[in-house]
Amino acid sequence: MLDRAITLYIRWFAPIVVVLAVVVVPLTALQAIVSPHAGRVFTDMARVFSAAGDPVASRQAADAISRDNQTGPLTVLVIFVAVLVRILMWCALVTVVAAAYAGTRTKVADAYRFALGRWFPQLIVSLAFLILGAFASIPIFVLYLIVFVAAIGLTALHQTIATIVVLIVGVLLIVALACIVGPLVFMSYELASVAVITETPNPVQAVGIGLRRAFAPGMKRRTIVAGLVLLLVSQLGSLPLIALAAVATALTHVDALYFAILGGGSVLLEGIVATFVVVYAVDVRIRREGYDIVA
């Protein structure tokens, strides 16, 4: 499916990128205006480590981090607006990709007009899964507390080997549980977010569709694997972009380059992610309901 998604992405590269650029470019420019020195934070952190043992240099480096990474009300407002606008962008993007997967072309303007009508339902779906995700993370948090308390108790009893064993086993269990719960919730949300665009404007029905398809018999394992793949592509894929942007900014001392690299990279990465989500959602629908993509 990832191969199919990449093929679809390449074939419909232009409209997908345009849909993303309509939102990403203005948002990136706005972030550059509000936090123009954000790209210097990594250089400032390096100065802090290199200045260890020198009080004057350490203080100067700390001041630089504080100056370059200021978070004021305007920054918070920009983040809030970015979240809301990106929901609209996602609606338009899914509209274009779903149409492309069915072999038809949707104009960017038409996609955004349709997205305006699905923006609020999509927002409700996002909030619903934010709450569901919080509840789903409770077992992970409880397991973490159990391991933490056990390690503290064994340390107090001077049981060094037992403490190490408990920590290793506990961390492995926490990671394993997170790798199950996280992808399940994440892919349930992605399925619901596609359903609210392609099937029903009712957010409650969309949430139900996402949960039913993700947790259907025989689909849980596929959901976990797809969620892990998507998380790796979306999250790990952003790390090279951040590293490249930070290095380029440090070498050239051009702050705008940091935002240009992140903005351009995010357009490419988010296009692949959205295409994979749509391909997976259609695949699940075909398997569960015999849905005919051509129809």
Protein Blocks (a to p, Z undefined) as FASTA:
>chain_A
ZZmmmmmmmmmmmmmmmmmmmmmmmmmmmmmmmmmmlmmmmmmmmmmmmmgoiaklmmmm
mmmmmmmmcccfklmmmmmmmmmmmmmmmmmmmmmmmmmmnopacdfklmmmmmmmmmmm
mmmmmmmmmmmmmmmmmmmmmmmmmmmmmmmmmmmnopaklmmmmmmmmmmmmmmmmmmm
mmmmmmmmmmmmmmmmmmomcfklmmmmmmmmmmgghklmmmmmmmmmmmmmmmmmmmmm
mmmmmmmmmmnopaklmmmmmmmmmmmmmmmmmmmmmmmmmmmmmmmnopafkZZ
